[in-house]
Amino acid sequence: MKKLTSKTVPPNIRILKYPDITIAKNYPTVGPTGKKKMNVNGLACSIEMYFGVDVLTRNNELIPIQWKGFEEKEKKYQGEIADKNYVQETFRKKLRKTEVTEIEDLNKLLNGIFNAYK
């Protein structure tokens, strides 16, 4: 985001940060320091993190964030959900149900995007 905010963009483009969500404040991660719970808001919250705790859970445990490459300029690791394909497929199954619940975080994300253009 720091790189993008210094750029001139057309008026039909918005630079937005995904909103912080409660589940990401104390989320399991795996990386160079081993297994650790931490606040991943603003660091590793891809859209999958907004699909609901039911989608992010497998075998009664949250699927961890896997820290990947180190961003030298930011002095931070980049991370993503460890089993993204599983999470995405579980979300597709959730959407096929007649009544979908637990999408408050996704609504928060989408409303942020839609409201950026008001």
MOPAC internal coordinates of N, CA, C and O (Angstrom, degrees):
PM7 1SCF
backbone

  N    0.0000 0     0.00 0     0.00 0    0    0    0
  C    1.4514 1     0.00 0     0.00 0    1    0    0
  C    1.5228 1   110.67 1     0.00 0    2    1    0
  O    1.2310 1   120.69 1   143.51 1    3    2    1
  N    1.3287 1   116.28 1   -36.49 1    3    2    1
  C    1.4701 1   118.64 1   179.73 1    5    3    2
  C    1.5250 1   111.01 1   -60.14 1    6    5    3
  O    1.2310 1   120.52 1   139.51 1    7    6    5
  N    1.3192 1   116.60 1   -40.49 1    7    6    5
  C    1.4600 1   120.50 1   178.26 1    9    7    6
  C    1.5240 1   110.61 1   -63.97 1   10    9    7
  O    1.2310 1   120.68 1   137.87 1   11   10    9
  N    1.3257 1   116.30 1   -42.13 1   11   10    9
  C    1.4576 1   120.59 1  -176.32 1   13   11   10
  C    1.5205 1   113.48 1   -71.49 1   14   13   11
  O    1.2310 1   119.93 1   144.73 1   15   14   13
  N    1.3175 1   117.73 1   -35.27 1   15   14   13
  C    1.4656 1   119.40 1  -176.80 1   17   15   14
  C    1.5199 1   112.44 1   -67.32 1   18   17   15
  O    1.2310 1   120.16 1   161.48 1   19   18   17
  N    1.3109 1   117.29 1   -18.52 1   19   18   17
  C    1.4668 1   119.69 1   177.96 1   21   19   18
  C    1.5289 1   111.81 1   -87.73 1   22   21   19
  O    1.2310 1   120.15 1   176.21 1   23   22   21
  N    1.3198 1   117.31 1    -3.79 1   23   22   21
  C    1.4716 1   122.37 1  -179.13 1   25   23   22
  C    1.5211 1   110.46 1   -96.22 1   26   25   23
  O    1.2310 1   121.23 1   -27.73 1   27   26   25
  N    1.3154 1   115.26 1   152.27 1   27   26   25
  C    1.4580 1   120.77 1   173.44 1   29   27   26
  C    1.5206 1   107.42 1   -89.22 1   30   29   27
  O    1.2310 1   121.20 1   -53.81 1   31   30   29
  N    1.3115 1   115.30 1   126.19 1   31   30   29
  C    1.4627 1   119.99 1   179.50 1   33   31   30
  C    1.5217 1   109.21 1  -120.94 1   34   33   31
  O    1.2310 1   120.38 1   -26.94 1   35   34   33
  N    1.3222 1   116.87 1   153.06 1   35   34   33
  C    1.4642 1   119.37 1   178.43 1   37   35   34
  C    1.5250 1   111.19 1   -63.15 1   38   37   35
  O    1.2310 1   120.16 1   -21.49 1   39   38   37
  N    1.3234 1   117.30 1   158.51 1   39   38   37
  C    1.4706 1   120.41 1  -176.73 1   41   39   38
  C    1.5308 1   114.52 1   -64.39 1   42   41   39
  O    1.2310 1   119.86 1   163.01 1   43   42   41
  N    1.3192 1   117.88 1   -16.99 1   43   42   41
  C    1.4681 1   119.75 1   179.60 1   45   43   42
  C    1.5367 1   112.21 1   -89.06 1   46   45   43
  O    1.2310 1   120.30 1  -173.53 1   47   46   45
  N    1.3221 1   117.03 1     6.47 1   47   46   45
  C    1.4682 1   121.72 1   178.85 1   49   47   46
  C    1.5248 1   107.97 1  -118.26 1   50   49   47
  O    1.2310 1   120.79 1   -43.26 1   51   50   49
  N    1.3435 1   116.09 1   136.74 1   51   50   49
  C    1.4661 1   122.09 1   177.64 1   53   51   50
  C    1.5272 1   109.03 1  -122.16 1   54   53   51
  O    1.2310 1   120.73 1   -38.41 1   55   54   53
  N    1.2958 1   116.21 1   141.59 1   55   54   53
  C    1.4605 1   122.15 1   174.08 1   57   55   54
  C    1.5147 1   106.45 1  -101.56 1   58   57   55
  O    1.2310 1   120.75 1   -65.74 1   59   58   57
  N    1.3352 1   116.17 1   114.26 1   59   58   57
  C    1.4554 1   121.29 1  -174.78 1   61   59   58
  C    1.5183 1   110.81 1  -126.71 1   62   61   59
  O    1.2310 1   121.11 1   -31.90 1   63   62   61
  N    1.3063 1   115.48 1   148.10 1   63   62   61
  C    1.4580 1   122.32 1   171.79 1   65   63   62
  C    1.5203 1   106.62 1   -98.43 1   66   65   63
  O    1.2310 1   120.45 1   -44.42 1   67   66   65
  N    1.3310 1   116.75 1   135.58 1   67   66   65
  C    1.4527 1   119.01 1   174.88 1   69   67   66
  C    1.5255 1   108.94 1   -58.36 1   70   69   67
  O    1.2310 1   120.02 1   -36.27 1   71   70   69
  N    1.3256 1   117.56 1   143.73 1   71   70   69
  C    1.4734 1   119.70 1  -179.12 1   73   71   70
  C    1.5324 1   111.39 1   -69.27 1   74   73   71
  O    1.2310 1   121.11 1   -31.84 1   75   74   73
  N    1.3190 1   115.48 1   148.16 1   75   74   73
  C    1.4645 1   120.40 1   174.45 1   77   75   74
  C    1.5282 1   108.83 1   -66.49 1   78   77   75
  O    1.2310 1   121.29 1   -36.76 1   79   78   77
  N    1.3380 1   115.13 1   143.24 1   79   78   77
  C    1.4635 1   120.37 1   178.27 1   81   79   78
  C    1.5223 1   109.15 1  -129.14 1   82   81   79
  O    1.2310 1   121.14 1   -30.00 1   83   82   81
  N    1.3081 1   115.43 1   150.00 1   83   82   81
  C    1.4590 1   122.33 1  -174.84 1   85   83   82
  C    1.5236 1   112.32 1   -59.00 1   86   85   83
  O    1.2310 1   120.06 1   133.74 1   87   86   85
  N    1.3226 1   117.49 1   -46.26 1   87   86   85
  C    1.4672 1   120.02 1  -175.91 1   89   87   86
  C    1.5361 1   111.80 1   -59.33 1   90   89   87
  O    1.2310 1   120.23 1   150.11 1   91   90   89
  N    1.3244 1   117.17 1   -29.89 1   91   90   89
  C    1.4696 1   121.06 1  -176.75 1   93   91   90
  C    1.5260 1   113.29 1   -80.22 1   94   93   91
  O    1.2310 1   119.88 1   172.04 1   95   94   93
  N    1.3217 1   117.84 1    -7.96 1   95   94   93
  C    1.4743 1   120.45 1  -178.66 1   97   95   94
  C    1.5233 1   113.08 1   -70.95 1   98   97   95
  O    1.2310 1   120.17 1   155.56 1   99   98   97
  N    1.3250 1   117.28 1   -24.44 1   99   98   97
  C    1.4649 1   121.37 1  -178.71 1  101   99   98
  C    1.5251 1   107.93 1  -145.73 1  102  101   99
  O    1.2310 1   120.82 1  -112.21 1  103  102  101
  N    1.3313 1   116.04 1    67.79 1  103  102  101
  C    1.4512 1   122.32 1  -169.95 1  105  103  102
  C    1.5294 1   110.48 1  -109.04 1  106  105  103
  O    1.2310 1   120.02 1   -37.74 1  107  106  105
  N    1.3436 1   117.56 1   142.26 1  107  106  105
  C    1.4677 1   119.48 1  -179.93 1  109  107  106
  C    1.5272 1   112.24 1   -68.68 1  110  109  107
  O    1.2310 1   121.23 1   -41.91 1  111  110  109
  N    1.3217 1   115.26 1   138.09 1  111  110  109
  C    1.4593 1   121.96 1   178.03 1  113  111  110
  C    1.5234 1   109.29 1  -132.76 1  114  113  111
  O    1.2310 1   121.25 1   -21.29 1  115  114  113
  N    1.3214 1   115.22 1   158.71 1  115  114  113
  C    1.4626 1   122.44 1   175.40 1  117  115  114
  C    1.5205 1   106.72 1  -133.28 1  118  117  115
  O    1.2310 1   120.83 1   -51.44 1  119  118  117
  N    1.3313 1   116.01 1   128.56 1  119  118  117
  C    1.4525 1   119.07 1  -179.52 1  121  119  118
  C    1.5060 1   112.47 1  -166.07 1  122  121  119
  O    1.2310 1   120.56 1    23.74 1  123  122  121
  N    1.3106 1   116.54 1  -156.26 1  123  122  121
  C    1.4605 1   121.67 1  -176.74 1  125  123  122
  C    1.5297 1   113.74 1   -59.57 1  126  125  123
  O    1.2310 1   120.36 1   153.67 1  127  126  125
  N    1.3151 1   116.92 1   -26.33 1  127  126  125
  C    1.4724 1   120.08 1   179.91 1  129  127  126
  C    1.5267 1   111.78 1   -96.46 1  130  129  127
  O    1.2310 1   120.58 1  -169.77 1  131  130  129
  N    1.3376 1   116.51 1    10.23 1  131  130  129
  C    1.4596 1   120.59 1  -179.53 1  133  131  130
  C    1.5158 1   111.83 1    91.26 1  134  133  131
  O    1.2310 1   121.33 1    25.90 1  135  134  133
  N    1.3439 1   115.05 1  -154.10 1  135  134  133
  C    1.4665 1   120.88 1   179.38 1  137  135  134
  C    1.5183 1   108.60 1   -87.00 1  138  137  135
  O    1.2310 1   121.34 1   -45.96 1  139  138  137
  N    1.3403 1   115.05 1   134.04 1  139  138  137
  C    1.4568 1   119.67 1  -177.04 1  141  139  138
  C    1.5249 1   108.88 1  -158.06 1  142  141  139
  O    1.2310 1   120.19 1   -40.64 1  143  142  141
  N    1.3250 1   117.25 1   139.36 1  143  142  141
  C    1.4640 1   120.75 1   172.24 1  145  143  142
  C    1.5188 1   107.85 1   -89.98 1  146  145  143
  O    1.2310 1   121.30 1   -43.13 1  147  146  145
  N    1.3228 1   115.13 1   136.87 1  147  146  145
  C    1.4619 1   118.81 1  -179.67 1  149  147  146
  C    1.5229 1   111.23 1  -157.84 1  150  149  147
  O    1.2310 1   121.41 1    -9.14 1  151  150  149
  N    1.3149 1   114.91 1   170.86 1  151  150  149
  C    1.4564 1   121.63 1   177.34 1  153  151  150
  C    1.5272 1   108.01 1   -81.19 1  154  153  151
  O    1.2310 1   120.41 1   -67.42 1  155  154  153
  N    1.3407 1   116.81 1   112.58 1  155  154  153
  C    1.4606 1   121.10 1  -178.85 1  157  155  154
  C    1.5306 1   112.39 1  -102.45 1  158  157  155
  O    1.2310 1   120.17 1  -175.19 1  159  158  157
  N    1.3347 1   117.29 1     4.81 1  159  158  157
  C    1.4643 1   120.18 1   175.04 1  161  159  158
  C    1.5254 1   108.50 1   -57.70 1  162  161  159
  O    1.2310 1   120.91 1   -49.26 1  163  162  161
  N    1.3385 1   115.86 1   130.74 1  163  162  161
  C    1.4530 1   120.38 1   178.81 1  165  163  162
  C    1.5217 1   114.20 1    78.51 1  166  165  163
  O    1.2310 1   119.92 1   176.52 1  167  166  165
  N    1.3247 1   117.76 1    -3.48 1  167  166  165
  C    1.4639 1   121.07 1  -178.85 1  169  167  166
  C    1.5218 1   112.98 1  -117.20 1  170  169  167
  O    1.2310 1   120.52 1   137.93 1  171  170  169
  N    1.3249 1   116.61 1   -42.07 1  171  170  169
  C    1.4626 1   119.45 1  -173.10 1  173  171  170
  C    1.5136 1   112.08 1  -146.82 1  174  173  171
  O    1.2310 1   119.78 1  -149.20 1  175  174  173
  N    1.3065 1   118.03 1    30.80 1  175  174  173
  C    1.4594 1   120.31 1  -178.28 1  177  175  174
  C    1.5255 1   110.36 1   -96.97 1  178  177  175
  O    1.2310 1   121.42 1   -97.16 1  179  178  177
  N    1.3251 1   114.89 1    82.84 1  179  178  177
  C    1.4528 1   119.46 1   172.61 1  181  179  178
  C    1.5286 1   107.74 1   -72.77 1  182  181  179
  O    1.2310 1   120.64 1    -6.58 1  183  182  181
  N    1.3024 1   116.38 1   173.42 1  183  182  181
  C    1.4559 1   119.71 1  -176.82 1  185  183  182
  C    1.5292 1   111.61 1   -58.05 1  186  185  183
  O    1.2310 1   119.85 1   150.95 1  187  186  185
  N    1.3331 1   117.89 1   -29.05 1  187  186  185
  C    1.4614 1   120.95 1  -179.89 1  189  187  186
  C    1.5233 1   112.41 1   -59.97 1  190  189  187
  O    1.2310 1   119.85 1   150.58 1  191  190  189
  N    1.3071 1   117.88 1   -29.42 1  191  190  189
  C    1.4658 1   121.38 1  -179.95 1  193  191  190
  C    1.5270 1   112.02 1   -66.23 1  194  193  191
  O    1.2310 1   120.13 1   165.59 1  195  194  193
  N    1.3194 1   117.35 1   -14.41 1  195  194  193
  C    1.4640 1   122.55 1  -177.99 1  197  195  194
  C    1.5303 1   112.31 1   -98.14 1  198  197  195
  O    1.2310 1   119.79 1  -176.52 1  199  198  197
  N    1.3173 1   118.00 1     3.48 1  199  198  197
  C    1.4655 1   122.20 1  -176.30 1  201  199  198
  C    1.5232 1   113.61 1   -78.34 1  202  201  199
  O    1.2310 1   119.35 1   167.40 1  203  202  201
  N    1.3056 1   118.84 1   -12.60 1  203  202  201
  C    1.4646 1   121.99 1   179.29 1  205  203  202
  C    1.5152 1   111.84 1   113.70 1  206  205  203
  O    1.2310 1   121.27 1   -31.62 1  207  206  205
  N    1.3341 1   115.18 1   148.38 1  207  206  205
  C    1.4633 1   121.24 1  -178.37 1  209  207  206
  C    1.5221 1   111.43 1   -61.25 1  210  209  207
  O    1.2310 1   120.01 1   148.56 1  211  210  209
  N    1.3272 1   117.58 1   -31.44 1  211  210  209
  C    1.4624 1   120.33 1   178.94 1  213  211  210
  C    1.5279 1   111.71 1   -63.45 1  214  213  211
  O    1.2310 1   120.22 1   144.08 1  215  214  213
  N    1.3165 1   117.19 1   -35.92 1  215  214  213
  C    1.4577 1   122.07 1   179.83 1  217  215  214
  C    1.5324 1   111.15 1   -77.19 1  218  217  215
  O    1.2310 1   120.54 1   148.19 1  219  218  217
  N    1.3155 1   116.58 1   -31.81 1  219  218  217
  C    1.4680 1   121.64 1  -178.24 1  221  219  218
  C    1.5179 1   113.44 1   -83.12 1  222  221  219
  O    1.2310 1   120.12 1   179.57 1  223  222  221
  N    1.3194 1   117.38 1    -0.43 1  223  222  221
  C    1.4645 1   121.98 1  -176.43 1  225  223  222
  C    1.5244 1   110.68 1  -108.10 1  226  225  223
  O    1.2310 1   121.56 1   -46.32 1  227  226  225
  N    1.3331 1   114.62 1   133.68 1  227  226  225
  C    1.4677 1   121.61 1   174.48 1  229  227  226
  C    1.5192 1   107.55 1  -139.04 1  230  229  227
  O    1.2310 1   120.26 1   -47.90 1  231  230  229
  N    1.3126 1   117.11 1   132.10 1  231  230  229
  C    1.4715 1   121.88 1  -178.03 1  233  231  230
  C    1.5357 1   111.68 1    54.61 1  234  233  231
  O    1.2310 1   120.80 1  -138.69 1  235  234  233
  N    1.3291 1   116.07 1    41.31 1  235  234  233
  C    1.4690 1   123.80 1   178.15 1  237  235  234
  C    1.5271 1   114.00 1    63.43 1  238  237  235
  O    1.2310 1   119.81 1  -159.46 1  239  238  237
  N    1.3319 1   117.96 1    20.54 1  239  238  237
  C    1.4668 1   121.88 1   176.44 1  241  239  238
  C    1.5187 1   109.30 1  -133.71 1  242  241  239
  O    1.2310 1   120.91 1   -35.24 1  243  242  241
  N    1.3227 1   115.86 1   144.76 1  243  242  241
  C    1.4535 1   119.78 1   174.91 1  245  243  242
  C    1.5255 1   109.38 1   -68.19 1  246  245  243
  O    1.2310 1   120.70 1   -42.32 1  247  246  245
  N    1.3186 1   116.27 1   137.68 1  247  246  245
  C    1.4656 1   121.09 1   175.73 1  249  247  246
  C    1.5332 1   106.83 1   -71.07 1  250  249  247
  O    1.2310 1   119.69 1   -55.69 1  251  250  249
  N    1.3256 1   118.19 1   124.31 1  251  250  249
  C    1.4674 1   119.77 1  -172.47 1  253  251  250
  C    1.5283 1   113.81 1   -74.83 1  254  253  251
  O    1.2310 1   122.32 1   -16.97 1  255  254  253
  N    1.3078 1   113.16 1   163.03 1  255  254  253
  C    1.4588 1   121.64 1   168.15 1  257  255  254
  C    1.5185 1   106.99 1   -81.44 1  258  257  255
  O    1.2310 1   120.44 1   -47.50 1  259  258  257
  N    1.3184 1   116.76 1   132.50 1  259  258  257
  C    1.4593 1   122.06 1   176.33 1  261  259  258
  C    1.5253 1   107.49 1  -102.51 1  262  261  259
  O    1.2310 1   120.62 1   -62.59 1  263  262  261
  N    1.3324 1   116.42 1   117.41 1  263  262  261
  C    1.4602 1   120.15 1   177.65 1  265  263  262
  C    1.5137 1   108.33 1   -74.13 1  266  265  263
  O    1.2310 1   120.64 1   -46.18 1  267  266  265
  N    1.3193 1   116.39 1   133.82 1  267  266  265
  C    1.4751 1   122.57 1  -175.88 1  269  267  266
  C    1.5251 1   109.10 1  -113.10 1  270  269  267
  O    1.2310 1   120.52 1    62.79 1  271  270  269
  N    1.3084 1   116.61 1  -117.21 1  271  270  269
  C    1.4611 1   121.60 1  -174.91 1  273  271  270
  C    1.5158 1   113.61 1   -74.33 1  274  273  271
  O    1.2310 1   121.33 1   -28.63 1  275  274  273
  N    1.3193 1   115.06 1   151.37 1  275  274  273
  C    1.4607 1   122.05 1   178.45 1  277  275  274
  C    1.5190 1   108.85 1   -93.09 1  278  277  275
  O    1.2310 1   120.52 1   -52.90 1  279  278  277
  N    1.3265 1   116.61 1   127.10 1  279  278  277
  C    1.4633 1   122.82 1   178.29 1  281  279  278
  C    1.5230 1   107.54 1   -89.91 1  282  281  279
  O    1.2310 1   120.64 1   -76.38 1  283  282  281
  N    1.3047 1   116.39 1   103.62 1  283  282  281
  C    1.4694 1   122.26 1  -173.11 1  285  283  282
  C    1.5279 1   112.51 1   -59.24 1  286  285  283
  O    1.2310 1   119.93 1   134.09 1  287  286  285
  N    1.3221 1   117.74 1   -45.91 1  287  286  285
  C    1.4646 1   120.24 1  -177.71 1  289  287  286
  C    1.5219 1   112.30 1   -64.20 1  290  289  287
  O    1.2310 1   120.59 1   144.09 1  291  290  289
  N    1.3318 1   116.47 1   -35.91 1  291  290  289
  C    1.4580 1   121.22 1  -179.01 1  293  291  290
  C    1.5263 1   112.39 1   -88.54 1  294  293  291
  O    1.2310 1   120.66 1   163.43 1  295  294  293
  N    1.3311 1   116.35 1   -16.57 1  295  294  293
  C    1.4759 1   122.27 1  -175.86 1  297  295  294
  C    1.5328 1   110.40 1    59.66 1  298  297  295
  O    1.2310 1   121.08 1  -140.10 1  299  298  297
  N    1.3396 1   115.54 1    39.90 1  299  298  297
  C    1.4627 1   121.75 1  -178.73 1  301  299  298
  C    1.5170 1   109.44 1  -141.21 1  302  301  299
  O    1.2310 1   121.15 1   -28.98 1  303  302  301
  N    1.3302 1   115.41 1   151.02 1  303  302  301
  C    1.4538 1   121.14 1   173.01 1  305  303  302
  C    1.5202 1   109.71 1   -82.70 1  306  305  303
  O    1.2310 1   121.11 1   -30.44 1  307  306  305
  N    1.3157 1   115.48 1   149.56 1  307  306  305
  C    1.4509 1   122.14 1   171.44 1  309  307  306
  C    1.5227 1   107.08 1   -96.30 1  310  309  307
  O    1.2310 1   119.97 1   -39.37 1  311  310  309
  N    1.3110 1   117.65 1   140.63 1  311  310  309
  C    1.4540 1   119.96 1  -178.88 1  313  311  310
  C    1.5072 1   112.43 1  -136.53 1  314  313  311
  O    1.2310 1   121.91 1   -16.15 1  315  314  313
  N    1.3279 1   113.95 1   163.85 1  315  314  313
  C    1.4622 1   120.06 1   174.98 1  317  315  314
  C    1.5185 1   108.93 1  -150.23 1  318  317  315
  O    1.2310 1   121.29 1   -18.37 1  319  318  317
  N    1.3097 1   115.14 1   161.63 1  319  318  317
  C    1.4624 1   120.77 1   179.61 1  321  319  318
  C    1.5336 1   107.77 1   -59.13 1  322  321  319
  O    1.2310 1   120.21 1   -43.22 1  323  322  321
  N    1.3231 1   117.20 1   136.78 1  323  322  321
  C    1.4689 1   122.21 1  -170.99 1  325  323  322
  C    1.5209 1   113.85 1   -63.34 1  326  325  323
  O    1.2310 1   119.02 1   139.61 1  327  326  325
  N    1.3083 1   119.47 1   -40.39 1  327  326  325
  C    1.4580 1   121.69 1  -178.06 1  329  327  326
  C    1.5201 1   109.11 1  -122.48 1  330  329  327
  O    1.2310 1   121.55 1  -108.61 1  331  330  329
  N    1.3150 1   114.64 1    71.39 1  331  330  329
  C    1.4642 1   121.85 1  -174.50 1  333  331  330
  C    1.5314 1   112.00 1   -58.80 1  334  333  331
  O    1.2310 1   120.05 1   139.18 1  335  334  333
  N    1.3272 1   117.52 1   -40.82 1  335  334  333
  C    1.4733 1   120.06 1  -179.41 1  337  335  334
  C    1.5204 1   111.35 1   -62.23 1  338  337  335
  O    1.2310 1   120.07 1   137.69 1  339  338  337
  N    1.3296 1   117.47 1   -42.31 1  339  338  337
  C    1.4619 1   121.37 1   178.26 1  341  339  338
  C    1.5318 1   109.86 1   -61.71 1  342  341  339
  O    1.2310 1   120.24 1   134.04 1  343  342  341
  N    1.3161 1   117.15 1   -45.96 1  343  342  341
  C    1.4699 1   121.66 1  -178.60 1  345  343  342
  C    1.5280 1   110.27 1   -62.32 1  346  345  343
  O    1.2310 1   120.48 1   135.39 1  347  346  345
  N    1.3228 1   116.69 1   -44.61 1  347  346  345
  C    1.4626 1   119.80 1  -179.76 1  349  347  346
  C    1.5233 1   111.88 1   -64.46 1  350  349  347
  O    1.2310 1   120.00 1   137.85 1  351  350  349
  N    1.3216 1   117.60 1   -42.15 1  351  350  349
  C    1.4653 1   120.57 1   179.42 1  353  351  350
  C    1.5360 1   110.81 1   -67.27 1  354  353  351
  O    1.2310 1   120.19 1   140.26 1  355  354  353
  N    1.3160 1   117.24 1   -39.74 1  355  354  353
  C    1.4646 1   121.06 1   177.16 1  357  355  354
  C    1.5271 1   110.38 1   -62.47 1  358  357  355
  O    1.2310 1   120.25 1   141.72 1  359  358  357
  N    1.3218 1   117.13 1   -38.28 1  359  358  357
  C    1.4602 1   120.61 1   177.76 1  361  359  358
  C    1.5298 1   110.39 1   -67.08 1  362  361  359
  O    1.2310 1   120.08 1   139.47 1  363  362  361
  N    1.3291 1   117.45 1   -40.53 1  363  362  361
  C    1.4757 1   119.72 1   176.93 1  365  363  362
  C    1.5280 1   110.56 1   -59.25 1  366  365  363
  O    1.2310 1   120.77 1   137.11 1  367  366  365
  N    1.3234 1   116.14 1   -42.89 1  367  366  365
  C    1.4696 1   119.99 1   177.76 1  369  367  366
  C    1.5246 1   110.43 1   -62.69 1  370  369  367
  O    1.2310 1   120.62 1   140.06 1  371  370  369
  N    1.3141 1   116.43 1   -39.94 1  371  370  369
  C    1.4624 1   121.30 1   178.62 1  373  371  370
  C    1.5328 1   110.25 1   -61.19 1  374  373  371
  O    1.2310 1   120.29 1   138.76 1  375  374  373
  N    1.3244 1   117.05 1   -41.24 1  375  374  373
  C    1.4618 1   120.96 1  -179.38 1  377  375  374
  C    1.5255 1   112.58 1   -68.14 1  378  377  375
  O    1.2310 1   120.29 1   153.71 1  379  378  377
  N    1.3264 1   117.05 1   -26.29 1  379  378  377
  C    1.4650 1   120.65 1   179.35 1  381  379  378
  C    1.5238 1   112.60 1   -74.37 1  382  381  379
  O    1.2310 1   120.68 1   162.89 1  383  382  381
  N    1.3377 1   116.31 1   -17.11 1  383  382  381
  C    1.4673 1   119.64 1   178.65 1  385  383  382
  C    1.5277 1   108.76 1   -66.50 1  386  385  383
  O    1.2310 1   120.95 1   -24.67 1  387  386  385
  N    1.3164 1   115.80 1   155.33 1  387  386  385
  C    1.4622 1   119.08 1  -178.60 1  389  387  386
  C    1.5253 1   111.94 1   -71.04 1  390  389  387
  O    1.2310 1   120.20 1   148.14 1  391  390  389
  N    1.3322 1   117.22 1   -31.86 1  391  390  389
  C    1.4579 1   120.44 1  -179.93 1  393  391  390
  C    1.5282 1   108.97 1  -127.45 1  394  393  391
  O    1.2310 1   120.71 1   -65.03 1  395  394  393
  N    1.3149 1   116.24 1   114.97 1  395  394  393
  C    1.4552 1   121.09 1  -178.78 1  397  395  394
  C    1.5261 1   108.88 1  -102.03 1  398  397  395
  O    1.2310 1   121.00 1   -52.16 1  399  398  397
  N    1.3280 1   115.70 1   127.84 1  399  398  397
  C    1.4620 1   121.20 1   175.60 1  401  399  398
  C    1.5231 1   108.26 1  -121.83 1  402  401  399
  O    1.2310 1   120.64 1    -1.22 1  403  402  401
  N    1.2918 1   116.38 1   178.78 1  403  402  401
  C    1.4650 1   122.84 1   178.81 1  405  403  402
  C    1.5265 1   112.94 1    58.89 1  406  405  403
  O    1.2310 1   120.45 1  -131.13 1  407  406  405
  N    1.3149 1   116.75 1    48.87 1  407  406  405
  C    1.4598 1   119.93 1   173.52 1  409  407  406
  C    1.5317 1   111.02 1  -122.82 1  410  409  407
  O    1.2310 1   120.78 1  -153.73 1  411  410  409
  N    1.3340 1   116.11 1    26.27 1  411  410  409
  C    1.4574 1   120.35 1  -178.90 1  413  411  410
  C    1.5247 1   111.85 1   -60.28 1  414  413  411
  O    1.2310 1   120.48 1   137.85 1  415  414  413
  N    1.3453 1   116.68 1   -42.15 1  415  414  413
  C    1.4653 1   119.79 1  -179.27 1  417  415  414
  C    1.5235 1   111.13 1   -66.22 1  418  417  415
  O    1.2310 1   120.10 1   140.53 1  419  418  417
  N    1.3304 1   117.42 1   -39.47 1  419  418  417
  C    1.4603 1   120.82 1   177.53 1  421  419  418
  C    1.5250 1   110.05 1   -65.25 1  422  421  419
  O    1.2310 1   119.94 1   140.12 1  423  422  421
  N    1.3238 1   117.72 1   -39.88 1  423  422  421
  C    1.4681 1   120.95 1   175.97 1  425  423  422
  C    1.5238 1   110.81 1   -60.79 1  426  425  423
  O    1.2310 1   120.42 1   139.68 1  427  426  425
  N    1.3295 1   116.80 1   -40.32 1  427  426  425
  C    1.4630 1   121.02 1   178.44 1  429  427  426
  C    1.5281 1   110.73 1   -60.96 1  430  429  427
  O    1.2310 1   120.69 1   136.19 1  431  430  429
  N    1.3259 1   116.29 1   -43.81 1  431  430  429
  C    1.4622 1   121.39 1   179.22 1  433  431  430
  C    1.5228 1   111.25 1   -64.18 1  434  433  431
  O    1.2310 1   120.49 1   130.46 1  435  434  433
  N    1.3240 1   116.68 1   -49.54 1  435  434  433
  C    1.4629 1   120.59 1  -177.98 1  437  435  434
  C    1.5268 1   112.07 1   -65.62 1  438  437  435
  O    1.2310 1   120.02 1   140.58 1  439  438  437
  N    1.3295 1   117.57 1   -39.42 1  439  438  437
  C    1.4681 1   119.87 1   177.25 1  441  439  438
  C    1.5236 1   111.09 1   -63.75 1  442  441  439
  O    1.2310 1   120.05 1   144.36 1  443  442  441
  N    1.3223 1   117.51 1   -35.64 1  443  442  441
  C    1.4715 1   120.64 1   176.02 1  445  443  442
  C    1.5202 1   111.22 1   -62.28 1  446  445  443
  O    1.2310 1   120.79 1   139.11 1  447  446  445
  N    1.3161 1   116.09 1   -40.89 1  447  446  445
  C    1.4624 1   120.72 1   179.03 1  449  447  446
  C    1.5301 1   109.99 1   -67.39 1  450  449  447
  O    1.2310 1   120.34 1   130.76 1  451  450  449
  N    1.3250 1   116.95 1   -49.24 1  451  450  449
  C    1.4618 1   120.20 1  -178.13 1  453  451  450
  C    1.5229 1   111.74 1   -64.05 1  454  453  451
  O    1.2310 1   119.92 1   140.48 1  455  454  453
  N    1.3129 1   117.76 1   -39.52 1  455  454  453
  C    1.4663 1   120.97 1  -178.85 1  457  455  454
  C    1.5203 1   112.88 1   -71.69 1  458  457  455
  O    1.2310 1   119.68 1   161.09 1  459  458  457
  N    1.3127 1   118.21 1   -18.91 1  459  458  457
  C    1.4657 1   120.83 1   178.29 1  461  459  458
  C    1.5221 1   111.74 1   -65.93 1  462  461  459
  O    1.2310 1   120.31 1   161.80 1  463  462  461
  N    1.3065 1   117.01 1   -18.20 1  463  462  461
  C    1.4599 1   120.90 1  -177.30 1  465  463  462
  C    1.5252 1   113.37 1  -106.06 1  466  465  463
  O    1.2310 1   120.22 1  -166.89 1  467  466  465
  N    1.3133 1   117.18 1    13.11 1  467  466  465
  C    1.4666 1   119.90 1   177.68 1  469  467  466
  C    1.5073 1   109.93 1   -85.06 1  470  469  467
  O    1.2310 1   120.10 1   180.00 1  471  470  469

